[in-house]
Amino acid sequence: MKKILLLLLLGSTTRLPAQLTYPVTRKVDTITDYHGTKVADPYRWLEDDRSEETKAWVTAQNKVTFDILDKIPYRADWQKRLEEINNYPKYSSPSPKSGYYYFYKNDGLQNQSVLYRQKGLSGQPEVVLDPNKFSADGTTGLAIFSLSKDGNYAVVGKTKGGSDWRTLYIMDTRTLSYLPDSIEWVKVSGASWQKDGFFYSRYPATEKGKELSTKNENHQVYFHRVGTSQSADQLVYEDPANPQRFHGVFTDETERYVFLNISDRGKGKDGNALWYYDSQQADKTFKPLIRDAGDYSYNLIAEENGRFLLLTNDGAKNRRIIMLDPSHPEKENWTTIIGEKPENITSVSAAGGKLFVSYLKDVTSRIYVHDMKGQFEKEVKLPSLGSAGGFGGEKNYKEVFYTFTSITMPPTIYRYDIETGMSTIFRKPELQFNPEDFVTEQVFYPSKDGTKVPMFVTYKKGMTKNAKNPTILYGYGGFNISSTPSFSPSRITWLEQGGVFCIANLRGGSEYGEQWHEAGMRFKKQNVFDDFIGAAEYLIKEKYSSPDYLAIQGGSNGGLLVGAVINQRPELFKVAIPQVGVMDMLRFHKFTIGWNWIAEYGSSDQPADFKNLLAYSPIHNIKPGIAYPATIITTADHDDRVVPAHSFKYAATLQEYYKGKNPLLIRVDVNSGHGASNLKKSLETTADIFSFTFYNMGIKPVFKTTVKPAEKKGF
């Protein structure tokens, strides 16, 4: 194999050379004909992420990247401050089961949170599982913990290096010891118990060495009995004639009713079908409640007197709650118990004989309590505008727990008494910062077509709007996912240095229901980019920032967002941070479960979709002569959701066409996936991003302590 020559020369610790020299990336003469349009793909060989040539290319790119990052004089200081502010105990809400309360706790800087349990709310905690001991480097995590109905057994699902693959084990919770059971090739699955076993979903085993890139098809559902081998597992459901479907089987609280959920997103369907059987009946054949997967979603909330409560957007873009009789499941027999409102229902939980219905009003939570017939009873009074989640439980619960957070308020756990309707603080974290030092505004700005788009803007009190404040504009805008206000201790370090942090609530999310989502998907995807550009223009107009001090950041679908926007309006930004992005819109459906996104994006296999995708695909719209901002692309070797080939090909193309002085770097993490596989890696990545951003804006942060720069590192 040809050795890759590195010619990077840095003349000083404060200034980059006029133009960087990047590793040589070999080009191939690969051309694909899409409906009569020929499209070159010269870096397709980088899709083979396990080849020796690709590994050498990654090593060379990381050397360039870390040679630059290592020369930023305050990078180590930022890393230390990130560690300081993240070093506080973090708890999850407790979950009661068989006389115990189970909860997660991170002492501060542990790579993985530890699972504990205790008798009652005042009992002595004991360790159930410590994922920090799963691997020497802390990159193997706990992805699934599912207790049996009697609490005697638990499914323990482990993930290695951030991969979406899971390996399942069985723990006897009475002795905290493992049984011999081991279940492989689990993906897009939970574990749903029924008596002496549980349902799970898996894919057929992939070719060795191709586990992280092979297209995943034929999702199968199995039932595993405790104490048996995987080879003895019962195949419950598969549909090889429709290989690009997801299948999941789950039970209700009583374990009497067994449900089959089917989605067909590979065919562009955004909803699901729902089938069931009654395990008390001799016939265990699934029968349809919702026969076909179409454009509407149907999510089981609870079983009530032999009838099923479902949350659906069928006939209600902001969603409604219906009662369905399984003996007469036809639509004309549905009963609406909570109708559609102007605000979007984000989730519904049933506990203690009540329904806890969560709404979004201008991107902040509202929680209303109803009885099981849908009758309104009361509102859960939240401490301020922010995000609330939790409220789950069983029918006999007398209490539920929920978490409330905002951009400057750390997640605080509340105990809610179902009988009295009173909330009390259960656990409140203590951090090394004062939230009163910061301000969060919610503003509404116009997009290109006049649509008003909300955005949260957070900064340090006393900031002057002089157009010189270092600003990160973050966005996602897709998959019906809302960017609600939430706390990040790492983000505080940015705000402490005079930075502004903005979250734009772009179309494509669910901030205002399905209508908001539809306005940013498929043929309307350009609306998302226009919304993001509009946010940048607003921040510049109002003098929060300027093109010399404005960075944009996004991950996954948000990485696509960043890549598309700097192609369209590069002059607005000084720094771009596309993370684990979907960058090749013509081939995303060829890898792992990328076909799952066809419902959101469309597919290049269809002529109209191809034309639309080609118009904004980040890789295919990189052109010479564009003054790209300083860019740091982040990805990871174990990302089998958005495979690193997206970022590899994007970086190679960007480096080929851009001839300016701004650095165009790619940072490839090891033993990480679609997100950092442990806290240490997360903080390292954040320190690199913040330092890179300040460095390229020509700003020197001021820290209370000084740390010597770390030794050069590579992968």
matplotlib code that plots the C-alpha trace (Angstrom):
import matplotlib.pyplot as plt

x = [0.0, 1.1, 2.3, 0.5, 2.9, 2.1, 3.3, 1.7, 4.0, 3.0, 5.2, 4.0, 1.6, -0.7, -0.8, -1.6, 0.2, -1.4, -2.7, -2.6, -1.5, -3.6, -3.0, -3.2, -6.6, -6.6, -9.4, -11.1, -13.1, -16.4, -19.5, -23.1, -26.0, -29.0, -32.0, -29.8, -27.7, -24.1, -22.6, -19.0, -18.0, -14.2, -13.8, -16.1, -13.3, -13.4, -16.8, -14.7, -13.9, -12.0, -9.6, -5.9, -5.9, -8.8, -7.2, -4.0, -6.0, -7.7, -4.4, -2.9, -6.0, -5.9, -2.3, -3.0, -5.9, -4.2, -1.0, -3.1, -5.2, -2.1, -0.7, -3.7, -2.2, -5.4, -6.8, -5.7, -7.1, -10.5, -10.3, -9.6, -12.5, -14.8, -13.7, -14.3, -17.8, -18.8, -17.5, -20.7, -23.1, -25.7, -28.8, -31.7, -35.2, -35.8, -37.9, -39.7, -39.8, -40.5, -39.8, -36.7, -36.0, -33.6, -31.7, -28.5, -25.8, -22.5, -20.2, -18.9, -16.3, -17.1, -17.2, -20.4, -23.3, -23.6, -26.9, -28.0, -31.0, -32.2, -35.1, -37.5, -36.6, -34.3, -32.6, -28.9, -28.0, -26.2, -24.5, -26.5, -24.3, -21.1, -20.6, -17.2, -16.0, -17.3, -14.1, -10.7, -11.2, -14.8, -16.1, -18.5, -21.8, -25.1, -27.8, -30.7, -31.8, -35.2, -36.6, -39.1, -42.5, -41.5, -38.2, -36.2, -34.5, -33.2, -32.1, -28.7, -27.8, -24.2, -22.9, -19.2, -17.5, -20.7, -22.0, -25.8, -25.3, -26.3, -25.4, -27.9, -27.3, -29.5, -29.0, -30.5, -31.3, -31.7, -28.0, -26.8, -25.2, -25.3, -26.9, -25.0, -27.5, -25.9, -27.8, -26.1, -26.9, -29.5, -30.3, -33.2, -34.7, -35.6, -36.5, -40.1, -40.8, -43.6, -43.4, -40.3, -38.8, -38.8, -39.2, -36.3, -35.5, -32.4, -30.8, -29.1, -25.4, -23.3, -20.1, -17.1, -15.4, -18.5, -20.5, -20.4, -21.2, -23.3, -26.8, -29.1, -32.2, -34.8, -35.5, -36.7, -38.5, -37.5, -38.6, -35.9, -36.6, -34.4, -31.7, -31.6, -29.2, -29.9, -30.1, -33.3, -35.0, -38.4, -38.8, -42.0, -42.2, -40.3, -41.2, -38.4, -40.6, -40.3, -36.7, -36.6, -39.1, -38.7, -40.5, -40.9, -43.0, -43.9, -46.4, -48.7, -48.3, -50.2, -48.3, -51.6, -51.6, -48.8, -48.3, -46.5, -45.3, -44.4, -42.9, -42.1, -39.9, -37.8, -40.8, -41.2, -43.9, -43.7, -46.2, -46.7, -49.0, -50.1, -51.2, -51.9, -53.0, -54.4, -52.1, -55.0, -56.6, -55.6, -55.0, -51.6, -51.8, -51.4, -54.6, -54.7, -55.6, -54.0, -53.5, -51.0, -48.0, -48.8, -48.3, -49.8, -48.4, -50.2, -48.5, -49.9, -50.4, -52.1, -54.7, -57.9, -60.6, -59.8, -59.6, -56.5, -55.5, -53.5, -51.7, -52.1, -51.7, -54.4, -57.0, -55.0, -51.6, -51.0, -52.1, -55.0, -55.7, -58.2, -59.9, -59.9, -61.9, -59.8, -63.0, -64.1, -60.9, -62.3, -61.7, -65.5, -65.5, -62.7, -63.5, -61.5, -61.0, -58.5, -58.9, -56.4, -55.3, -53.3, -50.3, -48.6, -48.8, -45.2, -45.8, -48.3, -47.6, -50.1, -49.5, -51.6, -54.8, -54.0, -52.8, -49.9, -50.1, -47.1, -47.6, -45.2, -46.2, -43.6, -41.1, -41.5, -43.3, -46.9, -48.1, -51.8, -53.3, -56.4, -58.3, -58.3, -61.4, -59.8, -61.4, -59.1, -58.1, -55.2, -52.0, -48.6, -47.1, -43.5, -40.9, -40.4, -40.2, -38.2, -38.4, -40.1, -40.0, -40.8, -44.1, -44.1, -45.3, -47.8, -51.5, -50.9, -48.3, -49.1, -46.2, -44.3, -41.0, -40.1, -37.1, -37.2, -34.4, -33.8, -30.7, -29.3, -31.1, -29.5, -31.8, -33.8, -35.8, -39.3, -41.6, -45.2, -47.9, -50.7, -53.4, -52.6, -51.1, -48.2, -44.6, -41.6, -37.9, -36.4, -32.9, -31.3, -27.7, -25.0, -22.6, -19.7, -21.6, -24.4, -27.3, -28.3, -25.1, -26.8, -29.8, -31.9, -34.1, -36.7, -36.9, -38.9, -37.3, -38.6, -37.4, -37.1, -40.8, -41.9, -42.5, -41.7, -39.2, -38.4, -34.8, -33.3, -30.4, -28.3, -25.4, -23.7, -25.4, -24.0, -23.1, -23.0, -24.5, -21.5, -21.3, -18.1, -19.4, -18.3, -21.5, -22.5, -25.7, -27.0, -29.7, -31.2, -34.4, -35.6, -37.2, -40.0, -37.5, -37.8, -34.8, -36.2, -34.3, -32.0, -29.0, -25.4, -22.6, -20.1, -22.0, -21.5, -17.8, -18.6, -20.9, -18.4, -15.9, -18.4, -19.8, -23.4, -25.2, -28.3, -30.7, -32.9, -36.2, -36.2, -38.9, -38.6, -38.8, -42.0, -42.0, -45.4, -46.7, -46.7, -47.4, -44.0, -42.3, -43.8, -42.7, -39.1, -39.0, -38.5, -39.3, -39.5, -36.1, -34.8, -37.1, -34.8, -31.7, -33.5, -34.6, -31.0, -29.7, -32.5, -31.3, -27.8, -29.0, -31.1, -28.1, -26.0, -28.7, -29.3, -25.6, -25.3, -22.6, -21.2, -19.7, -16.3, -17.6, -20.4, -20.1, -22.7, -23.0, -25.1, -25.0, -26.4, -29.2, -27.8, -24.5, -26.3, -27.7, -24.3, -22.8, -25.7, -25.8, -22.1, -22.4, -25.3, -24.2, -20.5, -20.0, -22.2, -19.9, -16.4, -16.5, -18.5, -18.9, -20.6, -20.7, -21.5, -23.4, -25.4, -23.3, -23.9, -27.6, -27.5, -26.1, -27.2, -29.7, -27.0, -25.4, -26.6, -30.1, -29.8, -32.9, -34.8, -34.4, -36.1, -39.4, -37.7, -35.5, -36.8, -34.5, -32.2, -33.7, -36.7, -36.2, -38.0, -36.3, -32.9, -33.3, -34.3, -31.5, -28.8, -29.8, -28.6, -26.5, -23.4, -20.8, -22.3, -22.6, -19.0, -17.6, -14.3, -14.1, -16.3, -14.7, -15.5, -15.3, -12.8, -14.3, -13.8, -15.7, -16.2, -17.0, -16.1, -15.0, -17.9, -20.7, -22.9, -25.9, -24.4, -21.4, -18.1, -17.8, -20.1, -17.6, -14.6, -15.9, -17.1, -13.7, -11.8, -14.0, -13.8, -10.1, -9.9, -11.9, -11.1, -7.9, -8.1, -6.3, -9.0, -8.3, -10.7, -10.1, -11.6, -11.4, -12.0, -12.5, -11.8, -14.1, -16.9, -20.2, -22.9, -22.1, -19.1, -18.8, -17.9, -17.6, -13.8, -14.2, -17.1, -15.2, -12.1, -14.2, -15.9, -12.6, -11.3, -14.4, -14.5, -10.8, -10.8, -13.6, -12.0, -8.7, -10.1, -12.0, -8.8, -10.1, -8.1, -10.2, -9.3, -9.2, -8.5, -5.8, -3.3, -2.5, 0.5, -0.6, -1.1, 1.3, 0.5, -2.0, -3.1, -5.2]
y = [0.0, 3.5, 5.4, 8.6, 11.6, 14.3, 17.7, 19.7, 22.5, 24.8, 27.8, 28.9, 28.1, 31.0, 31.1, 28.5, 28.5, 30.3, 26.9, 23.5, 20.4, 17.4, 13.8, 12.6, 10.9, 8.6, 9.1, 6.4, 6.6, 5.5, 6.9, 6.0, 6.7, 8.0, 8.2, 9.5, 11.8, 10.6, 11.3, 10.8, 9.2, 9.4, 8.5, 5.5, 3.3, 5.1, 3.3, 0.3, 1.5, -1.7, -1.8, -1.1, 1.8, 3.5, 2.9, 4.5, 7.5, 7.9, 7.7, 10.4, 12.7, 12.3, 13.3, 16.5, 17.3, 16.6, 18.4, 21.5, 20.9, 20.2, 23.6, 25.5, 26.8, 26.8, 23.5, 21.7, 24.5, 24.0, 20.3, 20.8, 23.2, 20.7, 18.1, 20.5, 21.5, 17.9, 16.5, 16.4, 13.5, 12.8, 10.7, 9.3, 9.1, 6.0, 3.2, 0.9, -2.8, -5.6, -3.6, -1.9, 1.4, 1.2, 4.2, 5.3, 7.4, 8.9, 10.1, 12.8, 11.8, 8.1, 7.0, 5.1, 5.6, 2.9, 1.1, 0.9, -0.3, 0.3, -0.9, 2.0, 5.6, 5.8, 2.4, 1.7, 1.7, -1.4, -1.7, -3.8, -3.2, -1.2, -0.7, 0.9, -2.7, -4.0, -3.0, -1.6, 1.6, 2.2, 2.1, -0.9, 0.4, -0.7, -0.2, -2.3, -3.2, -4.8, -6.4, -9.3, -8.7, -10.4, -8.6, -11.8, -11.6, -8.8, -8.6, -6.9, -5.5, -4.4, -2.3, -2.2, 1.0, 2.9, 0.4, -0.1, -3.9, -5.3, -8.6, -9.7, -11.5, -12.6, -11.6, -13.3, -10.1, -12.1, -13.0, -10.4, -13.2, -14.0, -17.1, -18.7, -17.1, -15.0, -13.6, -12.0, -9.8, -7.7, -4.3, -1.8, -3.8, -3.7, -6.7, -7.3, -10.0, -12.5, -15.0, -17.1, -15.3, -12.2, -11.0, -9.3, -8.4, -9.2, -9.4, -12.4, -12.6, -10.4, -11.3, -11.1, -7.7, -6.1, -5.8, -2.0, -1.3, -4.1, -3.2, -4.6, -6.4, -9.0, -7.8, -10.9, -11.3, -14.1, -15.4, -16.5, -18.6, -18.0, -20.6, -21.8, -21.2, -18.8, -21.7, -22.8, -19.4, -19.4, -17.4, -15.3, -13.2, -12.3, -11.0, -11.8, -10.6, -7.1, -7.0, -3.3, -3.3, -3.0, -5.5, -5.3, -7.4, -6.2, -6.9, -4.8, -4.3, -7.5, -9.5, -10.9, -9.0, -9.4, -6.7, -6.7, -3.3, -3.0, 0.0, 0.2, 3.3, 1.7, 2.3, 5.8, 5.1, 7.3, 5.4, 1.8, -1.1, -2.7, -6.3, -8.3, -11.6, -12.5, -15.0, -16.4, -17.6, -20.9, -19.0, -17.2, -15.8, -12.0, -10.2, -6.7, -3.6, -1.4, -3.6, -1.7, 0.6, 3.9, 7.5, 7.5, 6.3, 4.3, 4.0, 1.8, 3.7, 1.1, -1.6, -0.7, -3.2, -5.2, -2.1, -0.3, 3.3, 4.6, 7.8, 8.6, 11.4, 9.7, 12.5, 14.8, 16.3, 17.4, 13.9, 12.6, 9.7, 7.1, 4.1, 0.9, -2.2, -5.1, -7.1, -4.2, -2.4, -0.5, 3.2, 4.0, 2.3, 4.4, 6.6, 9.8, 10.3, 13.3, 15.3, 17.3, 20.7, 23.6, 22.3, 19.0, 16.0, 14.8, 11.8, 10.1, 7.9, 5.8, 5.4, 5.1, 5.0, 8.4, 9.6, 12.1, 14.0, 16.1, 19.0, 21.4, 25.1, 27.2, 24.4, 24.2, 21.5, 21.5, 18.4, 17.7, 14.8, 13.0, 10.0, 6.8, 8.0, 11.2, 13.5, 16.4, 16.7, 19.0, 20.5, 19.5, 22.8, 23.1, 25.4, 27.5, 27.2, 24.2, 20.5, 17.8, 14.1, 10.8, 10.2, 6.5, 3.7, 0.9, 0.9, 0.5, 3.3, 6.0, 8.2, 9.0, 10.7, 13.2, 15.3, 19.0, 20.9, 24.1, 25.5, 26.9, 24.6, 21.2, 18.2, 18.2, 15.1, 15.6, 13.2, 13.6, 12.4, 11.1, 11.6, 15.1, 16.4, 17.9, 17.9, 17.9, 18.0, 14.5, 15.2, 18.5, 18.5, 20.9, 22.3, 24.7, 27.5, 30.0, 29.8, 33.4, 34.5, 33.6, 34.7, 32.7, 34.5, 32.9, 34.9, 34.4, 35.3, 35.1, 32.4, 33.0, 32.3, 34.4, 31.5, 32.5, 30.2, 30.1, 30.1, 30.0, 32.4, 32.0, 34.2, 35.7, 38.6, 41.9, 40.9, 43.7, 43.2, 44.5, 41.9, 40.4, 37.7, 34.2, 32.4, 28.8, 28.2, 24.7, 23.0, 19.6, 19.9, 16.5, 13.1, 14.7, 15.4, 18.5, 20.5, 21.4, 23.4, 21.2, 21.6, 20.8, 21.4, 21.4, 24.2, 26.3, 26.5, 28.1, 30.7, 31.4, 32.6, 35.2, 32.8, 32.8, 29.5, 29.4, 26.5, 27.1, 25.1, 24.4, 22.9, 19.1, 18.7, 18.2, 21.5, 22.3, 18.9, 16.9, 19.9, 21.4, 18.1, 17.7, 21.3, 20.2, 16.7, 15.2, 17.8, 20.6, 19.9, 23.3, 24.9, 23.5, 25.1, 28.4, 28.4, 27.9, 30.6, 32.8, 32.2, 33.2, 36.4, 37.3, 36.9, 39.1, 41.7, 42.0, 42.1, 39.1, 38.1, 38.6, 36.3, 36.6, 35.2, 32.8, 29.0, 26.4, 23.0, 19.9, 16.2, 13.3, 15.0, 18.2, 17.3, 17.2, 20.6, 22.1, 20.6, 21.9, 25.4, 26.1, 25.2, 27.6, 30.5, 30.1, 33.8, 33.8, 31.6, 31.6, 28.0, 24.9, 21.8, 18.9, 15.9, 12.3, 13.8, 12.3, 13.7, 11.5, 11.8, 9.6, 6.5, 6.8, 4.0, 1.5, 1.2, -0.6, 0.8, 3.9, 2.8, 3.7, 7.3, 7.1, 8.1, 11.4, 12.1, 10.1, 7.8, 8.4, 5.2, 7.4, 10.1, 12.9, 12.2, 12.0, 15.4, 16.8, 15.1, 16.0, 19.7, 19.8, 16.7, 18.2, 16.1, 16.8, 20.6, 21.3, 23.5, 25.3, 28.9, 28.8, 30.4, 27.7, 28.5, 26.7, 23.3, 20.4, 17.2, 14.6, 11.0, 7.6, 4.2, 2.3, 4.5, 1.9, 4.3, 7.0, 5.1, 7.1, 6.9, 9.9, 12.0, 10.4, 11.2, 14.6, 15.6, 14.3, 16.3, 19.5, 19.3, 18.7, 21.7, 24.4, 26.2, 28.9, 29.2, 28.0, 24.5, 21.7, 18.9, 15.6, 14.1, 10.3, 8.9, 5.2, 2.8, 5.3, 5.3, 7.7, 9.4, 9.3, 5.9, 7.3, 10.6, 10.9, 10.8, 13.2, 15.8, 15.5, 16.1, 19.1, 20.6, 20.2, 21.8, 24.8, 25.4, 25.0, 27.5, 30.2, 29.7, 30.3, 33.3, 34.8, 34.8, 33.8, 32.4, 33.2, 30.4, 30.7, 28.0, 27.2, 23.7, 22.6, 21.5, 17.8, 15.6, 15.1, 12.2, 10.2, 7.2]
z = [0.0, -0.9, 2.2, 2.8, 3.1, 5.7, 4.9, 7.7, 9.0, 11.8, 12.2, 15.6, 18.4, 17.5, 13.8, 11.1, 7.8, 4.9, 3.5, 5.2, 3.3, 4.1, 3.6, 0.1, -0.6, -3.6, -6.1, -8.1, -11.3, -9.8, -11.5, -10.8, -13.2, -11.4, -13.7, -16.6, -14.4, -13.9, -10.5, -9.7, -6.4, -6.3, -2.6, -2.5, -1.3, 2.0, 2.6, 3.4, 6.9, 7.9, 4.9, 5.7, 3.3, 5.1, 8.5, 7.2, 5.9, 9.3, 11.1, 8.8, 9.2, 13.0, 13.0, 11.1, 13.4, 16.7, 15.6, 15.3, 18.5, 20.5, 19.7, 21.1, 24.4, 26.5, 25.4, 28.5, 30.7, 29.0, 29.6, 33.3, 33.7, 31.9, 34.4, 37.3, 36.4, 35.5, 38.8, 40.8, 41.7, 39.1, 39.7, 37.7, 38.9, 41.1, 39.7, 42.2, 41.8, 44.3, 47.3, 45.9, 44.3, 41.4, 40.2, 38.4, 39.9, 38.6, 41.4, 39.1, 36.5, 36.2, 32.6, 33.1, 35.6, 38.2, 38.8, 42.5, 44.4, 47.9, 50.2, 50.4, 49.9, 52.9, 52.6, 52.2, 48.5, 47.1, 43.7, 41.2, 38.1, 37.6, 33.9, 34.6, 35.2, 31.9, 30.1, 31.0, 29.1, 30.1, 26.6, 27.2, 28.5, 29.8, 27.1, 28.5, 32.0, 32.1, 35.2, 35.2, 36.6, 40.0, 40.0, 40.3, 37.0, 34.7, 31.1, 31.0, 27.5, 26.9, 24.1, 23.1, 21.9, 21.3, 18.7, 18.3, 18.6, 21.9, 23.7, 26.2, 29.5, 32.4, 36.0, 39.0, 41.0, 44.2, 44.2, 41.7, 39.7, 36.0, 34.4, 31.5, 28.9, 26.2, 23.2, 20.2, 17.2, 19.0, 17.5, 17.6, 20.5, 24.1, 26.2, 27.2, 29.8, 29.8, 32.7, 32.4, 29.4, 27.2, 23.7, 21.8, 18.2, 16.2, 12.8, 11.2, 11.9, 9.6, 7.8, 10.1, 9.9, 8.4, 11.6, 11.6, 8.0, 6.5, 5.5, 8.3, 6.9, 8.0, 11.6, 13.5, 16.9, 19.2, 22.6, 25.1, 28.1, 31.2, 31.6, 27.9, 25.0, 22.2, 19.8, 21.6, 21.2, 19.5, 16.4, 17.0, 13.9, 10.7, 7.3, 4.8, 1.9, 3.4, 4.7, 5.5, 8.3, 12.0, 14.2, 18.0, 20.4, 23.8, 26.6, 28.7, 32.4, 33.2, 30.6, 29.3, 26.0, 23.5, 20.9, 17.6, 16.3, 12.6, 10.8, 7.1, 6.9, 4.2, 1.9, 3.1, 5.6, 8.7, 10.9, 12.2, 12.2, 15.5, 16.0, 19.2, 20.8, 24.2, 25.9, 27.9, 24.7, 23.0, 19.7, 19.9, 16.4, 16.0, 15.0, 13.6, 15.6, 13.0, 9.9, 7.8, 8.5, 6.8, 7.6, 11.1, 14.4, 17.1, 20.5, 23.3, 26.6, 28.7, 28.9, 30.7, 31.3, 28.2, 26.0, 24.8, 25.2, 22.2, 21.4, 17.7, 15.1, 12.9, 12.5, 14.8, 13.7, 17.3, 18.5, 20.5, 22.9, 21.7, 23.3, 21.1, 21.7, 20.3, 19.4, 17.2, 16.2, 13.1, 13.1, 13.2, 16.6, 18.2, 21.1, 21.6, 25.3, 25.0, 21.8, 19.8, 21.2, 19.7, 21.6, 20.6, 22.9, 23.3, 25.6, 27.8, 30.8, 32.9, 36.6, 39.7, 37.7, 36.1, 32.7, 32.7, 29.4, 28.4, 26.0, 24.4, 24.4, 22.6, 23.2, 27.0, 29.0, 30.3, 32.2, 32.8, 34.9, 33.6, 34.9, 32.8, 31.0, 29.9, 32.3, 33.2, 36.9, 37.5, 36.1, 37.5, 38.6, 37.2, 38.8, 35.7, 31.9, 30.9, 30.1, 32.3, 31.8, 33.6, 35.4, 34.4, 36.7, 37.3, 38.3, 42.0, 42.3, 44.9, 43.6, 40.5, 39.9, 37.2, 36.2, 35.4, 33.7, 31.8, 30.0, 33.3, 35.8, 36.3, 36.2, 39.5, 40.5, 41.9, 43.8, 42.8, 45.2, 43.0, 45.7, 46.8, 43.5, 45.3, 44.0, 46.4, 45.5, 45.8, 44.7, 43.6, 42.3, 43.5, 40.9, 40.9, 39.2, 40.0, 37.5, 38.4, 36.5, 33.2, 31.2, 28.7, 26.3, 23.9, 20.7, 17.6, 14.2, 10.6, 8.2, 4.5, 3.9, 6.8, 9.3, 12.9, 14.4, 18.1, 19.4, 22.9, 23.4, 26.6, 27.8, 30.8, 32.6, 31.6, 28.1, 25.6, 22.2, 20.3, 17.5, 19.0, 21.3, 20.4, 19.6, 18.9, 17.0, 17.4, 15.4, 14.5, 12.6, 11.7, 12.5, 14.6, 17.4, 19.5, 20.7, 24.1, 26.7, 28.8, 31.0, 30.0, 32.5, 29.7, 28.0, 31.1, 30.4, 27.1, 28.7, 31.5, 28.8, 27.4, 24.9, 23.6, 23.1, 20.9, 20.2, 17.1, 17.0, 13.3, 11.2, 10.9, 14.6, 16.7, 18.5, 17.0, 16.1, 13.0, 10.8, 12.0, 11.2, 7.7, 6.9, 7.2, 5.7, 2.2, -0.5, 2.1, 3.7, 2.4, 4.9, 7.7, 6.1, 5.6, 9.2, 10.4, 8.0, 9.4, 12.9, 12.0, 10.2, 13.3, 15.6, 13.3, 12.9, 16.6, 17.2, 19.5, 17.1, 13.6, 10.9, 12.5, 15.8, 14.8, 14.8, 13.9, 15.4, 14.8, 15.1, 12.9, 11.0, 12.5, 10.9, 7.6, 8.5, 9.1, 5.9, 3.8, 5.2, 4.9, 1.2, 0.8, 3.0, 4.1, 4.6, 7.7, 9.8, 11.2, 12.4, 11.4, 13.6, 11.8, 14.0, 12.9, 10.0, 7.2, 4.3, 1.3, 0.6, -2.4, -0.6, 3.0, 2.6, 1.6, 5.1, 8.3, 9.0, 6.8, 4.9, 8.0, 7.1, 3.7, 5.3, 6.3, 3.3, 0.4, -1.7, -4.6, -6.1, -7.0, -9.7, -8.0, -4.6, -6.3, -7.8, -4.4, -2.5, -5.0, -4.6, -1.0, -0.3, 1.6, -0.3, -3.8, -3.3, -2.3, -5.0, -5.7, -4.9, -1.8, 1.3, 3.8, 7.5, 9.7, 10.1, 12.5, 11.5, 14.3, 13.8, 15.4, 14.3, 15.9, 14.6, 12.9, 12.8, 10.6, 9.4, 9.4, 5.7, 5.5, 7.3, 5.6, 2.1, 3.1, 4.6, 1.6, -0.8, 1.3, 1.5, -2.3, -3.3, -0.7, -1.2, 1.5, 4.9, 7.2, 8.6, 7.5, 10.0, 10.8, 14.3, 14.3, 17.8, 18.5, 20.5, 20.2, 18.3, 17.3, 20.6, 22.9, 24.5, 27.9, 29.8, 29.3, 25.6, 25.6, 27.6, 25.4, 22.3, 23.8, 24.9, 21.4, 19.8, 22.2, 21.9, 18.1, 17.9, 20.1, 18.4, 15.0, 16.2, 17.6, 21.2, 24.2, 27.1, 30.7, 33.2, 36.9, 36.8, 34.1, 33.0, 30.9, 27.4, 27.2, 25.4, 21.7, 21.3, 18.3, 17.7]

ax = plt.figure().add_subplot(projection="3d")
ax.plot(x, y, z, "-o")
ax.set_aspect("equal")
plt.show()
